[in-house]
Amino acid sequence: MVDWRDILKAQLFSTVCWYRNNKWMLITTFVWPYLMVGTIFGIGMALGSLEEYAERVGVVNPALYLLASSAVAMSSVYIMYSITGFVLENRWIGTLPYLLLSPAKTHTVIVFSSLPDALTSPVFTAIAIIPAAVYFEGFTGALRIFIVLLITILGMLPLMGLSVIMASTILFLKEESNIMGSVVPFILLVSGVYYPIEVLPRVLQVISQFVPVTYVVEATKIVSTYLTSEARMLMVALYMIGLLTVGYNLLATLAMTKVERAIKSKGAL
Amino acid sequence: MSSAVQVEDVTKNYTTSVRKGLLRREKRVVKALKGVSFTVSYGEVFGLLGPNGAGKTTTIKILATLLIPDSGKATVCGYDVVEDPEMVRDSIGVTLTVEKGFFWKLTGRENLKYFGMLRGLSGKKLNERVNDLLETLGLNKLGASDRFYEEYSLGMKARLCLARALLTDPPILMLDEPTLGLDPPSAREIRNLLVMLARNRKAVLVTTHNMFEAELICDRVAIIDEGRIISIGPVQELKRRVADKIAVDILVSNPAIGLEIMRKRLRTVIETVGVGVDERGGVYVRFTCRSGEEDKMIADVIKSLGDLKVRIYRVNVEEPTLEDVFISLTGKAGEA
């Protein structure tokens, strides 16, 4: 019988072929973090200053932090785009039924087929921003980017189950637009990527506690500040990521059987 | 022969909504399958024949575990499609539509390897199987194996589709319109391959609305219309069972007595007979009779025509085609 390793292996093979056959896509993947940060810098410098930003956000090196946090924020929610986008894209090009004809559990196919794409995003982003990190802070900067990469990947785990439920909802509703387009900006808003959580309304502050990206951003902030006094907070953030991983994925697994049945009863594949 | 596929009284309804005004939508229930039952044995090509919207694809999707039936029971290779979907999927090869279903920026070979891995193949075995299939399906010969799928013609796409269905050499194949839109040589090659697969003890379930194809390759056929199977059996038996009439065309010389008098004289022998002039100006006499009675009736008509001093150029007796059976059962014209 086919298991998650076969699915992962197949998708890794396909991803490698995809990048090999689409060289421009490979190039743009490495360039986009700089484009994004450049835009944010441009707007930020026009409206304020780096020093003000550093003071408000509480980081030592605002440029590196911004580079890392932007990449982290996009990468950690990218798994949601990966999984839902995977379902949509495959439905559009007609490959979805053939993927689901694999003799594995449907949610195993969806999660593990999306994973290589989701993982390549933070890895490529980290590789892309390492030169900038080395430029700003030398070897320690590169090391910190590596740690941030690990945290980002950890931060993806709680979103996996949630993303499968989202993807299934898209299928069930026969909704062709990517509903992530409205969910992700909200997640970014409440996770403290661009605004400190403290300035958000009370309701959003409470919601932010249940959003895994919040802890990824917090951990990134700690790693990029060198503050050993915050080491305890880093552990708390990692602990919360672990807790949310178990919680969300357990809920998703319980819901998935019913959702899958509903999709197949409705004839949405 | 043991049953590879067993379908018992399967029903399936879809709920759709139809726009009524700017914001209002009205729900409608479409009864896609209304108690479908049939079996497919190993070593046979079984055709599910019906017009568009008859329920053919719904049936295939249920058997492929992509759709859950509302009621009834279906087993594939002995596994229940609802209870053991993974085991069912492990025993089948499926094509749903030939014109899409692959990754555009991957080559044919890469696509096959990817889908092979999803079916649990790997390493040398996978490479060998992919190479074999590219050769068998003629994709190597066409120089298509290492071309991007986006550059494929419809014929190449259909071949690749079949190659994917055969990746794990499954005992059961379910093919939804496998030759749809193909040029005649490609369609013939695919049909020959399907027959060969059945001879190798595979169960091949094919849906089609192409009567000619069904007649050519199917050992048995189920005619499905509006979600119901209205007739099932070997093609020859269906023809005998339903089309009990045989059409006779006799091409004759222009009668000196005129067509109308000839018609009246012939009606003393056969009650319903047509006499007319075809597009080439030839005069024909046309009648139908029950199967088995044609010899006597032809002899009677020929005798009458002889009495009228009419020369006979050609006698054409037409066996009923599957299309005649289909039209007779459904009241709808089929596609030849």
Interface residues (C-beta under 8 A of the other chain):
Chain A: M1 V2 D6 I7 K9 A10 F13 S14 C17 W18 N21 N22 I93 G94 T95 P97 Y98 L99 L100 L101 S102 P103 A104 K105 V109 R261 K264 S265 K266 G267 L269
Chain B: K12 Y14 T15 T58 K61 A64 T65 L66 L67 I68 D70 E86 M87 R89 D90 I92 V94 L96 T97 K100 G101 F102 F103 W104 K105 L106 T107 E110 K113 Y114 F115 M117 L118 R119 G120 S122 F148 R164
